[in-house]
Structure formats: structure tokens, C-alpha cells
Amino acid sequence: MTDSISREDLFDVSDKVALITGASSGIGLHLCSMLLERGCRVIGISRTATKATDLGHLGGKYGNVFLPIDMDVSNPDSVNSAFDRIGKEFPCIDIVVNNAGTVTPKRATETSEKDWGLVVDTNLTGPFLVSRSAIPSMTRGGSIIQIASIGAFKAFVGLSAYSASKAGLVMLARTLALELGSQDIRVNVVSPGYVITPMNSEFLSGPQGEKVRKQIPLERFAEASDLDGAILFLASSASKYVTGACLHVDGGWGIV
């Protein structure tokens, strides 16, 4: 029988070390800030993390509890090099959020091998490489959170590569959960619908976005902060007996 968790400690992530990919903008940037505010030490990963203005501001505010690291998640050499650097600063990692992703919206018949490779390498191979490299550092156990998408479960015209990669990410998480349970490493998925970011705000505020919004039972798109509860739940001891699960944060869109 395991020890119960006090109410005060239920969602506590203070003093844990979290690694966030896709950290320089959008959801990743928000999650870095959110976890830092809650006492986490955070490693912010992106291809240009050390040059990203917003990550520089976080470094100025939080000092040595925040480490920006340049990494191309789709490149094994880049991942290995980055983890060599990370190991010198933070030898133990508790939380990994594989958030980096990309999309090339084209019908399958118009998708080249290069287009397909770019999306799959970033969205699926990247989380595999990062998870594999982080696992040896998760000596206290911990939580790996894969950011998938409603596209892993719902078909959309023009998103064959994206949806295939995100569906693969769900099964990668389930397989890792099976393999890593004995090490007390939990692996779960958060599957968002549309989240308003600087990259998609113009589309979502236009007529096509309005058509999508009307399909969502909660009748709105998500803000990045709408993911906070799911991330904190899966990152903390509140979910200590949850692994191989997928939390849908989509306003109910997936049930339509």
C-alpha cells in the first residue's frame, strides 16, 4: 500500500526539474513560465533557444533555475549533444514534456517525401529521441508527457502526415509506459484541440476558424493556460498511479 498524498502536496512540482521542447513560443513558452512560477527548475528546448527573446526574459527573471538549450529534436546528433550539456547542469530530470511539433497542411497526394519526413521526424521521431535520451537521467522516476492532438483521433483533410505522426505518438507513449513502469517513470499523453497561439490566431479569428469554433461543444478555442491543469496533474504526484493514459483537452470537440 502506498503512502497517501497531503492536499498541499497533491499538485506540487516545486524543486522538480522539467524539460520542455518547443519552448521558444506558444504552448511551450507558456509551460516553461507556468512551471517556473510553481517552483520547477526548467530546461527550455528549441532550435534557437539561446537566441529566443522570450526565453532570454525568463532567464533574466529566474536566473540559474532556467536553462535554455539549443536542440533540433529530429536530429540525433543535436539531441545527444544537448543532453551532454544538460547533464552537466541538471544531472537528474523529473519531468519531460515533448511539445515540439510542426505541420505541413497538404492533401496526401500533394505531400512529398520531404514534407512527410519533416513532420514525422519532428512530431514522432523527436519525442522518441528526447524520451530515450532523458530516461537515464530520470533516476528518481518521473513523468514523460507527450503533447499529441485531436488530430490523432479525428481525421482532417490535408493533415495526413500530422495526424499519422500524432497517432503514432499516442502508441509510443503507451509502449513506453509499459516498458518504464518498473522504473517508476509514467508516460502519458495530453491531446489538445486548437490552442490559440501567435502562429494560428489570425486563422482562428477568421471565417474558417469560426466554422471550427461552432463545432466545439464548449464553443471556444483553448488558451495555452487551459492545458495547465492537465500538465500539472500528469507532472505531479496527483497522477502517481496513472500511466499510458491520454487526457483530451479539446473542449469536447473529439466527441462530435
C-alpha positions, 0 to 999 in steps of 0.5 A, spaced: 500 500 500 502 506 498 503 512 502 497 517 501 498 524 498 497 531 503 492 536 499 498 541 499 502 536 496 497 533 491 499 538 485 506 540 487 512 540 482 516 545 486 524 543 486 522 538 480 526 539 474 522 539 467 524 539 460 520 542 455 521 542 447 518 547 443 519 552 448 521 558 444 513 560 443 506 558 444 504 552 448 511 551 450 513 558 452 507 558 456 509 551 460 516 553 461 513 560 465 507 556 468 512 551 471 517 556 473 512 560 477 510 553 481 517 552 483 520 547 477 527 548 475 526 548 467 530 546 461 527 550 455 528 546 448 528 549 441 532 550 435 534 557 437 533 557 444 539 561 446 537 566 441 529 566 443 527 573 446 522 570 450 526 565 453 532 570 454 526 574 459 525 568 463 532 567 464 533 574 466 527 573 471 529 566 474 536 566 473 540 559 474 533 555 475 532 556 467 536 553 462 535 554 455 538 549 450 539 549 443 536 542 440 533 540 433 529 534 436 529 530 429 536 530 429 540 525 433 546 528 433 543 535 436 539 531 441 545 527 444 549 533 444 544 537 448 543 532 453 551 532 454 550 539 456 544 538 460 547 533 464 552 537 466 547 542 469 541 538 471 544 531 472 537 528 474 530 530 470 523 529 473 519 531 468 519 531 460 514 534 456 515 533 448 511 539 445 515 540 439 511 539 433 510 542 426 505 541 420 505 541 413 497 542 411 497 538 404 492 533 401 496 526 401 497 526 394 500 533 394 505 531 400 512 529 398 517 525 401 520 531 404 514 534 407 512 527 410 519 526 413 519 533 416 513 532 420 514 525 422 521 526 424 519 532 428 512 530 431 514 522 432 521 521 431 523 527 436 519 525 442 522 518 441 529 521 441 528 526 447 524 520 451 530 515 450 535 520 451 532 523 458 530 516 461 537 515 464 537 521 467 530 520 470 533 516 476 528 518 481 522 516 476 518 521 473 513 523 468 514 523 460 508 527 457 507 527 450 503 533 447 499 529 441 492 532 438 485 531 436 488 530 430 490 523 432 483 521 433 479 525 428 481 525 421 482 532 417 483 533 410 490 535 408 493 533 415 495 526 413 502 526 415 500 530 422 495 526 424 499 519 422 505 522 426 500 524 432 497 517 432 503 514 432 505 518 438 499 516 442 502 508 441 509 510 443 507 513 449 503 507 451 509 502 449 513 506 453 509 506 459 509 499 459 516 498 458 518 504 464 513 502 469 518 498 473 522 504 473 517 508 476 517 513 470 509 514 467 508 516 460 502 519 458 499 523 453 495 530 453 491 531 446 489 538 445 484 541 440 486 548 437 490 552 442 490 559 440 497 561 439 501 567 435 502 562 429 494 560 428 490 566 431 489 570 425 486 563 422 482 562 428 479 569 428 477 568 421 471 565 417 474 558 417 476 558 424 469 560 426 466 554 422 471 550 427 469 554 433 461 552 432 463 545 432 466 545 439 461 543 444 464 548 449 464 553 443 471 556 444 478 555 442 483 553 448 488 558 451 495 555 452 493 556 460 487 551 459 492 545 458 495 547 465 491 543 469 492 537 465 500 538 465 500 539 472 496 533 474 500 528 469 507 532 472 505 531 479 504 526 484 496 527 483 497 522 477 502 517 481 498 511 479 496 513 472 500 511 466 499 510 458 493 514 459 491 520 454 487 526 457 483 530 451 483 537 452 479 539 446 473 542 449 469 536 447 470 537 440 473 529 439 466 527 441 462 530 435 
